[in-house]
Amino acid sequence: MYSLLAEGIGVQNWTYILVGITFTLYIGIAIWSRAGSTKEFYVAGGGVSPLANGMATAADWMSAASFISMAGIISFAGYDGAVYLMGWTGGYVLLALLLAPYLRKFGKFTVPDFIGDRYYSKTARIVAVFCALLVSFTYVAGQMRGVGIVFSRFLEVDINTGVIIGMLIVLFYAVLGGMKGITYTQVAQYCVLIFAFMVPAIFVSIQMTGNPIPQLGFGGELTDGSGTYLLDKLDGLSTQLGFSEYTEGSKPLIDVFAITLALMVGTAGLPHVIVRFFTVKRVKDARKSAGIALLLIVLLYSTAPAVAVFARTNMIETVSNKPYVDVPDWFTKWETTGLISFTDKNKDGLIKYVANKEQNELVVDRDIMVLANPEIANLPDWVIALVAAGGLAAALSTAAGLLLVISASVSHDLIKKIINPKISEKGELIAARLSAVGAVCVAGYFGINPPGFVAAVVALAFGLAAASFFPAIILGIFYKRMNKEGAIAGMVVGITAMLLYMIKYKLGWFDETLPDKSEWWFGISPEGFGSIAMLLNFIVSIVIMKLTPAPPEDVQEIVENIRIPSGAGEATH
């Protein structure tokens, strides 16, 4: 009876049901926890528990890039895609150990707030606000693009309409609830996204290898009785089609290192993640919530390579060299979104999927791999719909956090601290909400006109954060001699270098055609150039600092104090 009922509902109706339930939950939480003060709007009143903050941080951190695009990159890049796993996971460890406790003890609402006060300069604050806005808008473009992809396929609307629907939902709970509403919404979104990511992975792992643990399944033997290991089979399929072996890397070592480093230090400079550590009561709680978040993040990150292998193997076996007239339903449904396309170049009616671009007839957008995975594997309709709800939860949770950073940067760091210091709390709260409205509109534009697939856009945001914030924050915490002149010069040089490289080699604004990879400096891709820009920032900051006066004594004393553990004085009695 149940199976007949489930079969009759269909994927689209299941999607309406599950997405409708989750959206109602998010909006209900936003209404229940709406912000009534600027402290609640910026840092949720500073009273969030470590467990709730850990879950919210994990949801904030695991964006559409993690949920939708990371496994898609690994599906196509194979071993080379591991840089995203290493960079993003390692970066979070760096953030938890090096920065979170000290920034929490400093006690400011935002990263520009920390930089403005630590470097005792309005100019430093303005530069930091510019960098925060640039990083956040680049990052949020990827999230809105992810929302559009999910809506376009599962609710059968075009990507632009999907982006607009996502904008309205985020706008409602971000503007109404502020950080307080976003925090508890993100707790719910973590539960939705991790359930949606793990359930199909477990199903497909059992189906292909008989092992219910995906992390072990993707390295196990196939259930077809051949005795072949799954990864060996994928290596064979890849080489037959002219691709390199899936388990072999092809990127230059320097680029692997540069991308991994840029993602790691970019993580440690991301303003929407850092602000989460200001929402707990004590420094000890910041450490706890960082540890909890890391465990919750690893659950998805350790599963992503398995999902990538399952999806890639099933896709090749399902469509490669098969008659186009016999393609399964999932193929034709994704074709309508424009994210997968077939051009019969040799007119034989067969889908020729090969590495040679001139002969290849199948174009697949890597962002669809996670979303299409349960359909390719013929999983139940409710599982397919669940993945859609999870993708939306991942994109919306991060988008909301980024929009809050944008609104706080404008209302608190620009208006309150520079333009109109006498503004009332009510006026500042209104300015914050209006800033969020403006930010959503800009984010929507970038979602409709994104400069690449989701994870590439997000990787550029990490490069921008690495180039601008990381040196200023690290030197600000651990080097009391660091002064405003050095910090400002370093941030300006770092962000300028990253922007110019990104514009030339990723967006192609300086050339009619995008420059070839052979023209990259030192063989480093735009996604990895944040490492070089960060080193430039460090060098310029330290050289200029040596040539200019030391910071005031009171600033040096603050830096000394934020590194002393709370309660250290009492321990001596």
C-alpha positions in Angstrom: 0.0 0.0 0.0 2.8 2.4 1.0 4.9 1.6 -2.0 1.9 2.2 -4.4 1.2 5.5 -2.7 4.8 6.6 -2.8 5.0 5.6 -6.5 1.9 7.6 -7.3 3.2 10.8 -5.7 6.1 11.3 -8.1 9.4 13.2 -7.8 8.0 16.7 -8.3 5.2 16.3 -5.8 7.6 14.8 -3.3 9.9 17.8 -3.9 7.0 20.2 -3.2 6.2 18.3 0.0 9.7 18.1 1.4 10.8 21.6 0.3 7.5 23.0 1.5 7.9 21.4 5.0 11.6 22.6 5.3 10.8 26.1 4.1 7.9 26.3 6.6 10.2 25.2 9.3 12.8 27.8 8.5 10.3 30.6 8.3 8.6 29.5 11.5 12.0 29.5 13.3 12.7 33.0 12.0 9.4 34.3 13.3 10.0 32.6 16.7 13.5 33.9 17.1 13.3 37.4 15.5 15.9 39.9 16.5 14.8 42.8 18.7 18.3 44.5 19.2 21.5 45.0 17.3 23.3 42.5 19.5 20.7 39.8 18.6 20.8 40.8 14.9 24.6 40.7 14.7 25.7 37.9 17.2 22.4 36.3 18.3 22.7 38.0 21.7 26.0 36.2 22.4 24.2 33.4 24.3 24.1 30.4 21.8 25.1 27.0 23.2 28.2 25.3 21.9 26.2 22.4 20.4 23.7 24.7 18.6 26.6 27.0 17.4 28.6 23.9 16.2 25.6 22.7 14.1 25.0 26.3 12.8 28.7 26.7 12.0 28.7 23.4 10.1 25.6 24.5 8.1 27.1 27.9 7.5 30.4 26.3 6.4 28.9 23.5 4.2 27.5 25.6 1.4 26.2 24.7 -2.1 29.8 24.3 -3.0 30.3 21.5 -0.4 26.9 19.9 -1.0 26.3 20.2 -4.7 29.6 21.0 -6.4 32.5 19.4 -4.4 31.5 15.8 -5.3 30.8 17.0 -8.8 34.4 18.3 -9.1 35.8 15.1 -7.7 33.6 13.1 -10.2 35.3 14.8 -13.1 38.7 15.7 -11.7 39.3 12.4 -9.7 42.4 12.6 -7.6 43.0 16.3 -8.6 39.6 17.1 -6.9 41.1 16.1 -3.5 42.6 19.6 -3.2 39.1 20.9 -2.2 38.8 18.2 0.5 42.2 18.9 1.9 42.0 22.7 1.7 38.5 23.1 3.2 38.9 20.6 6.0 42.4 21.7 6.8 41.3 25.3 6.7 38.7 24.7 9.3 41.3 23.1 11.7 43.4 26.2 11.2 40.5 28.5 12.0 39.5 26.5 15.1 43.0 26.4 16.5 44.6 29.7 15.5 41.9 32.2 15.3 38.5 31.4 16.8 39.4 31.7 20.5 41.4 34.9 20.2 38.8 36.7 18.0 36.1 35.6 20.5 38.1 37.1 23.3 38.6 40.3 21.4 34.8 40.5 21.4 33.9 42.4 18.2 30.9 41.8 16.0 32.6 41.6 12.7 36.0 41.1 11.0 36.2 44.8 9.9 35.4 45.7 13.5 38.4 43.7 14.7 40.6 45.2 12.0 39.4 48.7 12.7 40.0 48.5 16.4 43.2 46.4 16.3 44.8 48.8 13.8 43.3 51.9 15.4 42.3 53.3 12.0 39.2 54.3 10.1 41.1 53.6 6.8 41.9 50.1 7.9 38.2 49.6 8.7 37.1 50.9 5.3 39.6 48.6 3.5 38.3 45.7 5.6 34.7 46.5 4.8 35.5 46.6 1.0 37.3 43.2 1.3 34.4 41.7 3.3 31.9 42.8 0.8 34.0 41.5 -2.1 34.5 38.1 -0.5 30.9 37.8 0.6 29.4 38.8 -2.8 31.7 36.4 -4.7 30.8 33.6 -2.3 27.1 34.3 -2.3 27.0 34.2 -6.1 27.8 30.5 -5.9 25.1 29.9 -3.3 22.4 31.6 -5.4 23.5 29.7 -8.5 23.1 26.4 -6.5 19.6 27.4 -5.5 18.7 28.1 -9.1 20.0 24.7 -10.2 17.9 22.9 -7.7 14.8 24.8 -8.5 15.2 24.5 -12.2 15.3 20.7 -12.1 13.1 19.7 -9.3 10.4 22.4 -9.4 10.7 22.6 -13.2 11.2 26.4 -13.3 14.1 28.1 -15.1 17.3 28.9 -13.2 16.6 32.6 -13.0 13.1 32.0 -11.4 14.7 29.6 -9.0 17.2 32.2 -7.9 14.5 34.8 -7.3 12.5 32.3 -5.2 15.6 31.6 -3.1 16.3 35.3 -2.7 12.8 35.8 -1.2 13.1 33.0 1.3 16.6 34.1 2.5 15.4 37.7 2.6 12.5 36.8 4.9 14.4 35.0 7.6 17.7 36.9 7.4 16.1 40.3 7.6 13.6 39.3 10.2 15.7 37.1 12.5 19.2 38.5 11.9 21.9 36.2 13.4 19.5 35.0 16.1 17.0 33.7 13.5 19.8 32.5 11.2 21.5 30.5 13.9 18.5 28.4 14.8 17.5 28.1 11.2 21.0 26.8 10.4 20.6 24.1 13.1 17.6 22.8 11.3 19.3 23.2 7.9 22.3 21.1 9.1 20.0 18.3 10.0 18.2 18.5 6.6 21.4 18.7 4.5 23.4 15.9 6.3 20.4 13.6 6.2 19.9 14.4 2.5 23.5 13.8 1.7 24.0 10.6 3.6 20.7 8.7 2.8 21.3 8.4 -1.0 25.0 7.7 -0.4 24.1 4.7 1.8 21.5 3.5 -0.6 23.9 3.6 -3.6 26.8 2.1 -1.6 24.6 -0.9 -0.7 23.4 -1.2 -4.3 26.9 -1.2 -5.8 29.1 -2.8 -3.2 26.8 -4.3 -0.5 28.5 -2.1 2.1 26.2 0.4 4.0 29.1 2.7 4.9 29.9 4.8 1.8 33.4 5.7 3.0 34.2 1.9 2.9 32.0 1.1 -0.1 33.8 3.2 -2.6 37.0 1.2 -1.9 35.2 -2.1 -1.9 34.3 -4.9 -4.4 31.3 -4.7 -6.7 28.3 -6.9 -6.0 28.2 -8.1 -9.6 30.3 -11.2 -8.7 33.2 -10.1 -10.9 35.6 -9.6 -8.0 36.5 -6.1 -9.4 37.0 -3.2 -7.0 34.8 -0.2 -7.7 37.8 2.2 -8.2 39.5 -0.2 -10.5 36.4 -0.4 -12.6 36.2 3.4 -12.8 39.8 3.6 -13.7 39.1 1.2 -16.6 36.1 3.0 -17.8 38.0 6.4 -17.7 41.0 5.1 -19.7 38.7 3.4 -22.3 37.1 6.8 -23.0 40.5 8.5 -23.3 40.4 10.2 -19.9 43.4 9.8 -17.5 43.0 7.2 -14.7 40.6 8.4 -12.1 42.9 7.7 -9.2 45.9 9.4 -10.8 46.6 13.1 -10.6 47.4 15.4 -13.5 47.7 18.8 -11.9 51.2 20.2 -11.4 52.3 19.8 -7.8 52.8 23.5 -7.3 49.1 24.2 -8.3 47.9 21.4 -6.0 49.9 23.0 -3.1 48.7 26.6 -4.0 45.0 25.7 -4.2 45.1 23.7 -1.0 46.9 26.5 0.8 44.6 29.2 -0.6 41.6 27.3 0.5 43.1 26.7 4.0 44.1 30.2 4.7 41.0 31.6 2.9 38.9 29.6 5.3 40.6 31.2 8.2 39.8 34.6 6.8 36.1 34.0 5.9 34.0 36.7 7.7 30.7 34.7 7.8 32.4 31.7 9.5 34.5 33.9 11.9 31.4 35.8 13.1 29.9 32.5 14.4 32.4 32.5 17.2 31.1 35.7 18.6 27.6 34.2 19.2 28.7 32.0 22.2 29.0 33.2 25.8 32.7 32.3 26.6 36.0 31.7 24.9 35.8 28.0 26.1 32.4 27.7 24.2 34.1 29.0 21.0 36.6 26.2 21.2 33.9 23.6 22.0 31.7 24.7 19.1 34.6 24.7 16.7 35.4 21.1 17.7 31.7 20.0 17.3 31.5 21.8 13.9 34.6 20.0 12.7 33.2 16.6 13.5 29.9 17.4 11.8 31.7 18.8 8.7 33.9 15.7 8.4 30.8 13.5 8.2 29.9 15.1 4.8 33.5 15.6 3.6 34.5 12.0 4.1 31.4 10.9 2.2 31.9 13.2 -0.8 34.6 11.1 -2.6 32.3 8.1 -2.4 29.3 10.0 -3.9 31.6 11.2 -6.6 32.8 7.7 -7.6 29.2 6.3 -7.4 27.8 9.0 -9.6 30.6 9.0 -12.2 30.6 5.2 -12.6 26.8 5.0 -12.9 26.7 7.9 -15.4 29.2 6.4 -17.7 27.6 3.0 -17.6 24.1 4.5 -18.1 24.7 6.8 -21.1 28.1 6.3 -22.7 27.8 4.7 -26.2 24.1 4.1 -25.7 21.4 5.0 -28.2 20.0 8.5 -27.6 16.4 7.2 -28.2 16.8 4.8 -25.2 18.2 7.3 -22.7 16.6 7.0 -19.2 14.1 9.6 -17.8 16.7 11.3 -15.6 18.7 12.3 -18.7 15.8 14.0 -20.6 14.7 15.8 -17.4 18.1 17.3 -16.8 18.4 18.1 -20.5 15.5 20.6 -20.1 17.6 22.6 -17.6 20.4 22.9 -20.2 22.9 21.4 -17.7 23.4 18.3 -19.8 23.3 18.2 -23.5 23.9 15.8 -26.4 25.0 16.8 -30.0 25.0 13.9 -32.5 28.2 14.9 -34.4 28.6 11.7 -36.4 24.8 11.2 -36.8 24.9 7.5 -35.6 22.3 8.1 -32.8 24.8 6.9 -30.2 26.0 9.1 -27.3 29.7 9.3 -27.7 31.3 10.4 -24.4 35.1 10.7 -24.8 37.9 12.9 -23.6 38.6 14.3 -27.1 36.7 17.5 -27.3 36.2 17.5 -31.0 34.7 14.0 -31.0 32.8 14.3 -27.6 29.0 14.5 -28.0 28.0 14.8 -24.3 28.4 17.9 -22.2 27.7 17.5 -18.5 27.7 20.4 -16.0 29.6 19.0 -12.9 27.1 20.8 -10.6 24.4 18.2 -11.4 26.3 15.1 -10.2 25.2 15.0 -6.6 21.6 16.1 -7.4 21.3 13.6 -10.3 23.0 10.7 -8.5 19.9 9.2 -6.9 18.0 9.4 -10.2 20.9 7.7 -12.1 20.9 4.9 -9.5 17.0 4.5 -9.8 16.5 5.3 -6.1 12.9 6.0 -4.7 11.3 9.3 -5.6 11.3 10.5 -2.0 15.1 10.1 -1.9 15.5 12.2 -5.1 13.3 14.9 -3.6 15.2 14.7 -0.3 18.5 15.6 -2.1 16.8 18.7 -3.6 15.7 19.8 -0.1 19.3 19.2 1.2 20.8 21.2 -1.6 18.5 24.1 -0.9 19.3 23.9 2.8 23.1 24.0 2.1 22.8 27.0 -0.3 20.4 29.0 1.8 22.2 28.4 5.2 25.5 29.9 3.8 23.7 32.6 1.8 22.0 33.8 5.0 25.3 33.9 6.9 26.9 35.9 4.1 24.1 38.3 3.8 24.4 39.0 7.5 28.1 39.8 7.1 27.3 42.2 4.2 24.5 43.9 6.2 26.7 44.2 9.3 29.6 45.5 7.3 27.4 48.3 5.9 25.3 49.2 9.0 27.8 48.6 11.8 31.2 49.2 10.3 30.4 51.9 7.8 27.3 53.7 9.1 27.7 53.3 12.9 31.5 53.5 13.1 32.4 56.0 10.4 29.4 57.9 8.8 27.1 58.5 11.7 28.5 57.4 15.1 25.4 58.9 16.9 22.9 56.7 15.2 20.4 55.1 17.6 20.2 51.4 18.1 16.8 51.3 16.3 18.2 53.3 13.4 21.2 50.9 13.1 18.8 47.9 13.2 16.8 49.5 10.3 20.0 50.2 8.4 21.1 46.6 8.9 17.8 45.2 7.5 17.9 47.6 4.5 21.5 46.6 3.8 20.4 42.9 3.8 17.6 43.8 1.3 20.2 45.4 -1.0 22.6 42.6 -0.5 20.0 40.0 -1.5 19.3 41.9 -4.8 23.0 42.1 -5.7 23.4 38.4 -4.7 20.5 37.5 -7.0 22.1 39.3 -9.9 25.3 37.3 -9.4 23.3 34.1 -9.1 21.6 34.7 -12.4 25.0 35.8 -14.1 27.6 33.7 -12.3 31.3 33.6 -13.5 31.5 29.8 -13.6 30.2 26.7 -11.8 29.4 26.9 -8.1 32.7 25.6 -6.5 34.9 27.6 -8.9 33.1 30.8 -7.8 33.4 29.8 -4.2 37.1 28.9 -4.5 37.7 32.4 -5.8 36.1 33.8 -2.7 38.5 31.8 -0.6 41.4 33.3 -2.6 40.1 36.8 -2.0 39.8 36.1 1.7 43.3 34.6 1.8 44.8 37.6 0.0 43.2 40.2 2.2 42.2 39.1 5.7 44.4 36.2 6.7 47.7 38.1 7.1 46.0 41.1 8.8 44.2 38.8 11.3 47.2 36.5 12.1 49.6 39.4 12.5 47.0 41.3 14.5 46.7 38.5 17.0 50.3 37.2 17.2 52.5 40.2 16.5 51.9 43.2 18.7 54.4 45.4 16.8 52.2 45.1 13.7 50.8 48.6 12.9 48.1 50.2 10.8 50.4 51.3 8.0 51.6 47.7 7.4 48.2 46.1 7.6 46.5 48.6 5.3 49.3 48.4 2.6 49.3 44.6 2.8 45.5 44.3 2.4 45.4 46.7 -0.5 48.3 44.9 -2.3 47.0 41.4 -1.6 43.4 42.0 -2.7 44.5 44.0 -5.8 46.9 41.2 -6.9 44.2 38.6 -6.5 41.5 40.7 -8.3 43.8 41.4 -11.3 44.8 37.7 -11.7 41.2 36.6 -11.3 39.9 39.1 -13.8 42.6 38.3 -16.4 42.7 34.5 -16.1 39.2 33.6 -14.9 36.9 36.2 -16.3 39.0 37.2 -19.4 38.2 40.9 -19.1 41.5 42.0 -20.5 41.4 39.7 -23.6 38.8 38.8 -26.1 39.5 35.1 -25.3 40.4 33.6 -22.0 44.2 33.1 -21.7 45.5 29.6 -21.9 46.7 27.7 -18.9 50.2 27.8 -20.2 50.1 31.6 -19.4 49.4 31.1 -15.7 52.1 32.5 -13.5 54.3 29.6 -12.2 51.6 27.2 -13.5 49.2 28.4 -10.7 45.5 28.5 -11.4 43.3 31.5 -10.4 41.8 29.3 -7.6 45.3 28.9 -6.2 46.7 32.4 -6.8 45.3 33.5 -3.4 48.4 31.8 -1.9 50.7 34.1 -3.9 48.6 37.2 -3.1 48.7 36.2 0.6 52.5 36.0 0.6 52.6 39.4 -1.1 50.3 40.7 1.6 52.6 39.3 4.4 55.8 40.7 2.7 54.4 44.2 2.2 52.8 44.3 5.6 56.0 43.4 7.4 58.3 45.7 5.3 56.0 48.7 5.7 55.6 48.0 9.4 59.4 48.0 9.9 59.6 51.4 8.2 56.8 53.1 10.2 56.1 53.8 13.9 55.0 51.1 16.4 51.3 51.0 17.5 50.3 52.8 20.6 51.0 51.1 24.0 47.3 50.5 24.7 46.9 48.6 21.4 50.0 46.5 22.2 48.5 45.7 25.6 45.2 44.6 24.1 47.1 42.2 21.8 49.1 40.9 24.8 45.9 40.3 26.7 43.9 38.4 24.1 46.5 35.6 24.0 46.3 35.0 27.8 43.9 32.2 28.6 40.8 33.2 30.6 41.3 32.4 34.3 45.1 32.2 34.1 45.5 34.7 36.9 43.4 32.7 39.3 45.3 29.5 38.6 48.4 30.9 40.4 46.6 31.2 43.8 
